[in-house]
């Protein structure tokens, strides 16, 4: 039973360890179509709960061997906020972590609960999933446990955002034919404009899914990203299915493209041919375009004062 996994090297977080709060089996209030774990019946609470002491013993053992850890990511074979002692666990982690940053990956189904919010407030970074902003989509894609309401999730996110001063990242995993329609994106956009998260990561399936569903290509993810408000800080997290060749962009094309959607260095690598990259650098030198960091990623954006 591996409670701690890693370390792995991350460009954003450096040397990172994962903490699995459900190492024995999948315990989740969602059964997402795209999940890399085997299908399982949803649950509203953990059936198998490991103790805080057991987790801390495993963590301290690994930290004694690896004294250069930059980040601890709390996750689970399922949903970590179902772990009933999450707040107590964070109190113990925060006693020993020193300068190490903490991150949690949650599906946000319990974000409306005060107990859950109190636990999440103890993290340095919180990343919440929001694949759907409509109830029909939530049931179809995330296959949520009985009683989970997307409107309550959204209200919980807004309440949490008012309290949380650290980075709040929203993750949207897109599945072809389910949540990539203009209607579903419009619903997501309307809510995210109100929420104003630190960053929004848009990705798609990149591991064998539990059910037969199809991923979007990078090009399709980029087209989807253009349907969101250009002021939203969207990062396209998947570039494994790039089929198009880099394109020539004029100076005006570059400015118009970045006006519609800020680009990362990875986007530039995919979209721009070599002369276009040179034109981009000229625009940066002329301060028409500047680079802004958003929770670990550099974005090329229009210089509002330029």
TIRO-508484 format. One record per residue (C-alpha): residue number from 0; x negated, y, z negated; residue in three letters. Coordinates in steps of 0.001 Angstrom, whole numbers, plus 500000, padded with zeros to 6 digits. Example, Ala and Ser with C-alpha at 12.3 -4.5 7.8 and 13.67 -1.06 7.14 Angstrom:
2
@i 0 | east 487700 | north 495500 | up 492200 | aa ala $
@i 1 | east 486330 | north 498940 | up 492860 | aa ser $
***
This chain:
306
@i 0 | east 500000 | north 500000 | up 500000 | aa unk $
@i 1 | east 498137 | north 503062 | up 501269 | aa unk $
@i 2 | east 499370 | north 506179 | up 499490 | aa unk $
@i 3 | east 496514 | north 508324 | up 500803 | aa unk $
@i 4 | east 495505 | north 508251 | up 504464 | aa unk $
@i 5 | east 492678 | north 510023 | up 506245 | aa unk $
@i 6 | east 490709 | north 512157 | up 506163 | aa unk $
@i 7 | east 491292 | north 513409 | up 509680 | aa unk $
@i 8 | east 489853 | north 516484 | up 511313 | aa unk $
@i 9 | east 492392 | north 519125 | up 512359 | aa unk $
@i 10 | east 491563 | north 522292 | up 514280 | aa unk $
@i 11 | east 494148 | north 524205 | up 512261 | aa unk $
@i 12 | east 493611 | north 522739 | up 508813 | aa unk $
@i 13 | east 490065 | north 521371 | up 508902 | aa unk $
@i 14 | east 489443 | north 518105 | up 507071 | aa unk $
@i 15 | east 492850 | north 516852 | up 505968 | aa unk $
@i 16 | east 494284 | north 514061 | up 503796 | aa unk $
@i 17 | east 497822 | north 512727 | up 504026 | aa unk $
@i 18 | east 499887 | north 511750 | up 500987 | aa unk $
@i 19 | east 502617 | north 509180 | up 501744 | aa unk $
@i 20 | east 505399 | north 509309 | up 499142 | aa unk $
@i 21 | east 507074 | north 506194 | up 500556 | aa unk $
@i 22 | east 504230 | north 503829 | up 501434 | aa unk $
@i 23 | east 506213 | north 500596 | up 501015 | aa unk $
@i 24 | east 508972 | north 501187 | up 503613 | aa unk $
@i 25 | east 510938 | north 503745 | up 505597 | aa unk $
@i 26 | east 513199 | north 505772 | up 503290 | aa unk $
@i 27 | east 514950 | north 508600 | up 505099 | aa unk $
@i 28 | east 518226 | north 510474 | up 505366 | aa unk $
@i 29 | east 517715 | north 510659 | up 509157 | aa unk $
@i 30 | east 517242 | north 507846 | up 511689 | aa unk $
@i 31 | east 515964 | north 509977 | up 514565 | aa unk $
@i 32 | east 516096 | north 508532 | up 518056 | aa unk $
@i 33 | east 512465 | north 509537 | up 518629 | aa unk $
@i 34 | east 511069 | north 508260 | up 515300 | aa unk $
@i 35 | east 507887 | north 506215 | up 515601 | aa unk $
@i 36 | east 509059 | north 504007 | up 512708 | aa unk $
@i 37 | east 511435 | north 501088 | up 513174 | aa unk $
@i 38 | east 515164 | north 501895 | up 513018 | aa unk $
@i 39 | east 516510 | north 501770 | up 509466 | aa unk $
@i 40 | east 519724 | north 502518 | up 507633 | aa unk $
@i 41 | east 519781 | north 506097 | up 506344 | aa unk $
@i 42 | east 519845 | north 506735 | up 502602 | aa unk $
@i 43 | east 520539 | north 509665 | up 500323 | aa unk $
@i 44 | east 517899 | north 508748 | up 497721 | aa unk $
@i 45 | east 514750 | north 506643 | up 497456 | aa unk $
@i 46 | east 515281 | north 503017 | up 496476 | aa unk $
@i 47 | east 511571 | north 502440 | up 495860 | aa unk $
@i 48 | east 509916 | north 505226 | up 493844 | aa unk $
@i 49 | east 506209 | north 505254 | up 493060 | aa unk $
@i 50 | east 505086 | north 507168 | up 489998 | aa unk $
@i 51 | east 503355 | north 510537 | up 489965 | aa unk $
@i 52 | east 500545 | north 508893 | up 488003 | aa unk $
@i 53 | east 500018 | north 506302 | up 490745 | aa unk $
@i 54 | east 499906 | north 508947 | up 493454 | aa unk $
@i 55 | east 497488 | north 511120 | up 491479 | aa unk $
@i 56 | east 495202 | north 508188 | up 490720 | aa unk $
@i 57 | east 494994 | north 507381 | up 494433 | aa unk $
@i 58 | east 494448 | north 511049 | up 495334 | aa unk $
@i 59 | east 491761 | north 511627 | up 492729 | aa unk $
@i 60 | east 489913 | north 508500 | up 493860 | aa unk $
@i 61 | east 489760 | north 509799 | up 497437 | aa unk $
@i 62 | east 488882 | north 513346 | up 496386 | aa unk $
@i 63 | east 485959 | north 511995 | up 494355 | aa unk $
@i 64 | east 484596 | north 510444 | up 497572 | aa unk $
@i 65 | east 485441 | north 513360 | up 499878 | aa unk $
@i 66 | east 484675 | north 516670 | up 498222 | aa unk $
@i 67 | east 485012 | north 518761 | up 501378 | aa unk $
@i 68 | east 488765 | north 518389 | up 501954 | aa unk $
@i 69 | east 490506 | north 521480 | up 503329 | aa unk $
@i 70 | east 494152 | north 520398 | up 503305 | aa unk $
@i 71 | east 496576 | north 517937 | up 501716 | aa unk $
@i 72 | east 499661 | north 517043 | up 503765 | aa unk $
@i 73 | east 502602 | north 515612 | up 501834 | aa unk $
@i 74 | east 504713 | north 513377 | up 504043 | aa unk $
@i 75 | east 506387 | north 509974 | up 503912 | aa unk $
@i 76 | east 507577 | north 506937 | up 505814 | aa unk $
@i 77 | east 510796 | north 508874 | up 505848 | aa unk $
@i 78 | east 511693 | north 512139 | up 504113 | aa unk $
@i 79 | east 509394 | north 513472 | up 501341 | aa unk $
@i 80 | east 512023 | north 515715 | up 499710 | aa unk $
@i 81 | east 513952 | north 512561 | up 498776 | aa unk $
@i 82 | east 511096 | north 511771 | up 496383 | aa unk $
@i 83 | east 512719 | north 512597 | up 493011 | aa unk $
@i 84 | east 509540 | north 513838 | up 491306 | aa unk $
@i 85 | east 508258 | north 516129 | up 494057 | aa unk $
@i 86 | east 508088 | north 519242 | up 491866 | aa unk $
@i 87 | east 506270 | north 517372 | up 489088 | aa unk $
@i 88 | east 503859 | north 515917 | up 491652 | aa unk $
@i 89 | east 503002 | north 519364 | up 493024 | aa unk $
@i 90 | east 502320 | north 520615 | up 489521 | aa unk $
@i 91 | east 499739 | north 517837 | up 489139 | aa unk $
@i 92 | east 498247 | north 518361 | up 492612 | aa unk $
@i 93 | east 497906 | north 522088 | up 492000 | aa unk $
@i 94 | east 495921 | north 521377 | up 488829 | aa unk $
@i 95 | east 493201 | north 519564 | up 490777 | aa unk $
@i 96 | east 493290 | north 520937 | up 494328 | aa unk $
@i 97 | east 491208 | north 524062 | up 493798 | aa unk $
@i 98 | east 490927 | north 525856 | up 497142 | aa unk $
@i 99 | east 492506 | north 522983 | up 499089 | aa unk $
@i 100 | east 495669 | north 524023 | up 500938 | aa unk $
@i 101 | east 498903 | north 522035 | up 500604 | aa unk $
@i 102 | east 501426 | north 521393 | up 503375 | aa unk $
@i 103 | east 504705 | north 519474 | up 503466 | aa unk $
@i 104 | east 506499 | north 518082 | up 506519 | aa unk $
@i 105 | east 510264 | north 517889 | up 505880 | aa unk $
@i 106 | east 513428 | north 517382 | up 507919 | aa unk $
@i 107 | east 515088 | north 520138 | up 505818 | aa unk $
@i 108 | east 518231 | north 518101 | up 505100 | aa unk $
@i 109 | east 517973 | north 518975 | up 501385 | aa unk $
@i 110 | east 516677 | north 522528 | up 501776 | aa unk $
@i 111 | east 519937 | north 523973 | up 500423 | aa unk $
@i 112 | east 519384 | north 522334 | up 497026 | aa unk $
@i 113 | east 517787 | north 524555 | up 494402 | aa unk $
@i 114 | east 515704 | north 521650 | up 493099 | aa unk $
@i 115 | east 514233 | north 521096 | up 496559 | aa unk $
@i 116 | east 513546 | north 524791 | up 497060 | aa unk $
@i 117 | east 511788 | north 525016 | up 493685 | aa unk $
@i 118 | east 509472 | north 522150 | up 494700 | aa unk $
@i 119 | east 508744 | north 523590 | up 498153 | aa unk $
@i 120 | east 507871 | north 526988 | up 496680 | aa unk $
@i 121 | east 504780 | north 525319 | up 495182 | aa unk $
@i 122 | east 503282 | north 524557 | up 498627 | aa unk $
@i 123 | east 500878 | north 526771 | up 500573 | aa unk $
@i 124 | east 502655 | north 525970 | up 503872 | aa unk $
@i 125 | east 506085 | north 524469 | up 504527 | aa unk $
@i 126 | east 506971 | north 522924 | up 507885 | aa unk $
@i 127 | east 510655 | north 522153 | up 508456 | aa unk $
@i 128 | east 512223 | north 520291 | up 511368 | aa unk $
@i 129 | east 515175 | north 521802 | up 513194 | aa unk $
@i 130 | east 515850 | north 519765 | up 516315 | aa unk $
@i 131 | east 519468 | north 520897 | up 516545 | aa unk $
@i 132 | east 521534 | north 523897 | up 515535 | aa unk $
@i 133 | east 524872 | north 522210 | up 516262 | aa unk $
@i 134 | east 526529 | north 519404 | up 514325 | aa unk $
@i 135 | east 527152 | north 517271 | up 517403 | aa unk $
@i 136 | east 523472 | north 517326 | up 518346 | aa unk $
@i 137 | east 522347 | north 516567 | up 514772 | aa unk $
@i 138 | east 524497 | north 513434 | up 514658 | aa unk $
@i 139 | east 523442 | north 512318 | up 518118 | aa unk $
@i 140 | east 519696 | north 512987 | up 517947 | aa unk $
@i 141 | east 518733 | north 512905 | up 514263 | aa unk $
@i 142 | east 521461 | north 510409 | up 513305 | aa unk $
@i 143 | east 521831 | north 512045 | up 509915 | aa unk $
@i 144 | east 523123 | north 510436 | up 506716 | aa unk $
@i 145 | east 526775 | north 510940 | up 505813 | aa unk $
@i 146 | east 527496 | north 514343 | up 504313 | aa unk $
@i 147 | east 524610 | north 516205 | up 505952 | aa unk $
@i 148 | east 525864 | north 519378 | up 507649 | aa unk $
@i 149 | east 523710 | north 521429 | up 510008 | aa unk $
@i 150 | east 525403 | north 524657 | up 508900 | aa unk $
@i 151 | east 524446 | north 523936 | up 505287 | aa unk $
@i 152 | east 520880 | north 523202 | up 506433 | aa unk $
@i 153 | east 520721 | north 526571 | up 508208 | aa unk $
@i 154 | east 522067 | north 528448 | up 505202 | aa unk $
@i 155 | east 519543 | north 526627 | up 503002 | aa unk $
@i 156 | east 516689 | north 527657 | up 505285 | aa unk $
@i 157 | east 517763 | north 531285 | up 505114 | aa unk $
@i 158 | east 517985 | north 531160 | up 501316 | aa unk $
@i 159 | east 514559 | north 529513 | up 501062 | aa unk $
@i 160 | east 512967 | north 531989 | up 503473 | aa unk $
@i 161 | east 513980 | north 534862 | up 501171 | aa unk $
@i 162 | east 512004 | north 533265 | up 498333 | aa unk $
@i 163 | east 508986 | north 531866 | up 500197 | aa unk $
@i 164 | east 506162 | north 534286 | up 500970 | aa unk $
@i 165 | east 503737 | north 531738 | up 502490 | aa unk $
@i 166 | east 503830 | north 530442 | up 506098 | aa unk $
@i 167 | east 507144 | north 528814 | up 507067 | aa unk $
@i 168 | east 506863 | north 526796 | up 510266 | aa unk $
@i 169 | east 509802 | north 525349 | up 512180 | aa unk $
@i 170 | east 509310 | north 522260 | up 514351 | aa unk $
@i 171 | east 511640 | north 521401 | up 517230 | aa unk $
@i 172 | east 511157 | north 518028 | up 518899 | aa unk $
@i 173 | east 512877 | north 517993 | up 522270 | aa unk $
@i 174 | east 514374 | north 514911 | up 523869 | aa unk $
@i 175 | east 515451 | north 514935 | up 527484 | aa unk $
@i 176 | east 519186 | north 515202 | up 527969 | aa unk $
@i 177 | east 519985 | north 515769 | up 524296 | aa unk $
@i 178 | east 518681 | north 519035 | up 522821 | aa unk $
@i 179 | east 516999 | north 520603 | up 525870 | aa unk $
@i 180 | east 520172 | north 522057 | up 527394 | aa unk $
@i 181 | east 520725 | north 525804 | up 527670 | aa unk $
@i 182 | east 523649 | north 525479 | up 525241 | aa unk $
@i 183 | east 521621 | north 523757 | up 522509 | aa unk $
@i 184 | east 518654 | north 526109 | up 522973 | aa unk $
@i 185 | east 520981 | north 529123 | up 522777 | aa unk $
@i 186 | east 522265 | north 527863 | up 519406 | aa unk $
@i 187 | east 518721 | north 527305 | up 518136 | aa unk $
@i 188 | east 517595 | north 530712 | up 519387 | aa unk $
@i 189 | east 520496 | north 532540 | up 517733 | aa unk $
@i 190 | east 519608 | north 531032 | up 514361 | aa unk $
@i 191 | east 515829 | north 531413 | up 514674 | aa unk $
@i 192 | east 516205 | north 535114 | up 515492 | aa unk $
@i 193 | east 517830 | north 535489 | up 512072 | aa unk $
@i 194 | east 515453 | north 533162 | up 510201 | aa unk $
@i 195 | east 512253 | north 534753 | up 511594 | aa unk $
@i 196 | east 509863 | north 531896 | up 510719 | aa unk $
@i 197 | east 506112 | north 532372 | up 510810 | aa unk $
@i 198 | east 505783 | north 530058 | up 513817 | aa unk $
@i 199 | east 507943 | north 527684 | up 515872 | aa unk $
@i 200 | east 506365 | north 524506 | up 517242 | aa unk $
@i 201 | east 508132 | north 522966 | up 520243 | aa unk $
@i 202 | east 507071 | north 519435 | up 521074 | aa unk $
@i 203 | east 508388 | north 516194 | up 522508 | aa unk $
@i 204 | east 507930 | north 512443 | up 522171 | aa unk $
@i 205 | east 504272 | north 511419 | up 522271 | aa unk $
@i 206 | east 504436 | north 508021 | up 520526 | aa unk $
@i 207 | east 506598 | north 504953 | up 521222 | aa unk $
@i 208 | east 510069 | north 505889 | up 519898 | aa unk $
@i 209 | east 512465 | north 503767 | up 517857 | aa unk $
@i 210 | east 515143 | north 504073 | up 520549 | aa unk $
@i 211 | east 515111 | north 504364 | up 524334 | aa unk $
@i 212 | east 514779 | north 508100 | up 524865 | aa unk $
@i 213 | east 512692 | north 510188 | up 527245 | aa unk $
@i 214 | east 510091 | north 512892 | up 526640 | aa unk $
@i 215 | east 509836 | north 516254 | up 528367 | aa unk $
@i 216 | east 506762 | north 517186 | up 530364 | aa unk $
@i 217 | east 504674 | north 520213 | up 529432 | aa unk $
@i 218 | east 506208 | north 522094 | up 532335 | aa unk $
@i 219 | east 509711 | north 521298 | up 531078 | aa unk $
@i 220 | east 508781 | north 522352 | up 527539 | aa unk $
@i 221 | east 507449 | north 525628 | up 528872 | aa unk $
@i 222 | east 510646 | north 526231 | up 530854 | aa unk $
@i 223 | east 512624 | north 525530 | up 527672 | aa unk $
@i 224 | east 510443 | north 527949 | up 525707 | aa unk $
@i 225 | east 511347 | north 530732 | up 528141 | aa unk $
@i 226 | east 515011 | north 530382 | up 527138 | aa unk $
@i 227 | east 514152 | north 531582 | up 523623 | aa unk $
@i 228 | east 513745 | north 535234 | up 522692 | aa unk $
@i 229 | east 510255 | north 536287 | up 523782 | aa unk $
@i 230 | east 509632 | north 537813 | up 520339 | aa unk $
@i 231 | east 509846 | north 534410 | up 518651 | aa unk $
@i 232 | east 506348 | north 532984 | up 517926 | aa unk $
@i 233 | east 506644 | north 529750 | up 519880 | aa unk $
@i 234 | east 503774 | north 527283 | up 520193 | aa unk $
@i 235 | east 504098 | north 524462 | up 522742 | aa unk $
@i 236 | east 502658 | north 521449 | up 520967 | aa unk $
@i 237 | east 502551 | north 518914 | up 523818 | aa unk $
@i 238 | east 500261 | north 519049 | up 526848 | aa unk $
@i 239 | east 499782 | north 515357 | up 527584 | aa unk $
@i 240 | east 502124 | north 515226 | up 530584 | aa unk $
@i 241 | east 500808 | north 518103 | up 532673 | aa unk $
@i 242 | east 501309 | north 517383 | up 536374 | aa unk $
@i 243 | east 501044 | north 520827 | up 537984 | aa unk $
@i 244 | east 497714 | north 522245 | up 539089 | aa unk $
@i 245 | east 496465 | north 525562 | up 537652 | aa unk $
@i 246 | east 497978 | north 528537 | up 539454 | aa unk $
@i 247 | east 496654 | north 531880 | up 540664 | aa unk $
@i 248 | east 498006 | north 534778 | up 538604 | aa unk $
@i 249 | east 497575 | north 538396 | up 539606 | aa unk $
@i 250 | east 497051 | north 541088 | up 536986 | aa unk $
@i 251 | east 500768 | north 541913 | up 537119 | aa unk $
@i 252 | east 501703 | north 538222 | up 536930 | aa unk $
@i 253 | east 499630 | north 537785 | up 533783 | aa unk $
@i 254 | east 501206 | north 540778 | up 532071 | aa unk $
@i 255 | east 504734 | north 539698 | up 533020 | aa unk $
@i 256 | east 504114 | north 536076 | up 531957 | aa unk $
@i 257 | east 502763 | north 537044 | up 528560 | aa unk $
@i 258 | east 505609 | north 539529 | up 528125 | aa unk $
@i 259 | east 508076 | north 536655 | up 528550 | aa unk $
@i 260 | east 506187 | north 534266 | up 526278 | aa unk $
@i 261 | east 502844 | north 534735 | up 524465 | aa unk $
@i 262 | east 500334 | north 532092 | up 525536 | aa unk $
@i 263 | east 497734 | north 530112 | up 523616 | aa unk $
@i 264 | east 494272 | north 529248 | up 524903 | aa unk $
@i 265 | east 495596 | north 525741 | up 525633 | aa unk $
@i 266 | east 498409 | north 527210 | up 527739 | aa unk $
@i 267 | east 495887 | north 529298 | up 529657 | aa unk $
@i 268 | east 493808 | north 526191 | up 530331 | aa unk $
@i 269 | east 496843 | north 524435 | up 531813 | aa unk $
@i 270 | east 498437 | north 527302 | up 533738 | aa unk $
@i 271 | east 495615 | north 529562 | up 534990 | aa unk $
@i 272 | east 493015 | north 528896 | up 537652 | aa unk $
@i 273 | east 489472 | north 530201 | up 537132 | aa unk $
@i 274 | east 489924 | north 533661 | up 538758 | aa unk $
@i 275 | east 493107 | north 534157 | up 536747 | aa unk $
@i 276 | east 491222 | north 533427 | up 533527 | aa unk $
@i 277 | east 488740 | north 536119 | up 534550 | aa unk $
@i 278 | east 491593 | north 538584 | up 535111 | aa unk $
@i 279 | east 492974 | north 537724 | up 531681 | aa unk $
@i 280 | east 489611 | north 538451 | up 530074 | aa unk $
@i 281 | east 489509 | north 541834 | up 531818 | aa unk $
@i 282 | east 492949 | north 542643 | up 530388 | aa unk $
@i 283 | east 491713 | north 541660 | up 526921 | aa unk $
@i 284 | east 488620 | north 543854 | up 527357 | aa unk $
@i 285 | east 490853 | north 546730 | up 528460 | aa unk $
@i 286 | east 493065 | north 546126 | up 525399 | aa unk $
@i 287 | east 496150 | north 545579 | up 527554 | aa unk $
@i 288 | east 496333 | north 542141 | up 525935 | aa unk $
@i 289 | east 495167 | north 541170 | up 522476 | aa unk $
@i 290 | east 494742 | north 537943 | up 520525 | aa unk $
@i 291 | east 496833 | north 537399 | up 517398 | aa unk $
@i 292 | east 496502 | north 534455 | up 515031 | aa unk $
@i 293 | east 499734 | north 532835 | up 513911 | aa unk $
@i 294 | east 499235 | north 530186 | up 511199 | aa unk $
@i 295 | east 496213 | north 528595 | up 512792 | aa unk $
@i 296 | east 496857 | north 529242 | up 516497 | aa unk $
@i 297 | east 495571 | north 532151 | up 518589 | aa unk $
@i 298 | east 498154 | north 533719 | up 520919 | aa unk $
@i 299 | east 497513 | north 536110 | up 523797 | aa unk $
@i 300 | east 500115 | north 538858 | up 523413 | aa unk $
@i 301 | east 500804 | north 542278 | up 524898 | aa unk $
@i 302 | east 499113 | north 545096 | up 523009 | aa unk $
@i 303 | east 502027 | north 547233 | up 521894 | aa unk $
@i 304 | east 499751 | north 550249 | up 521424 | aa unk $
@i 305 | east 497752 | north 549658 | up 524582 | aa unk $
***
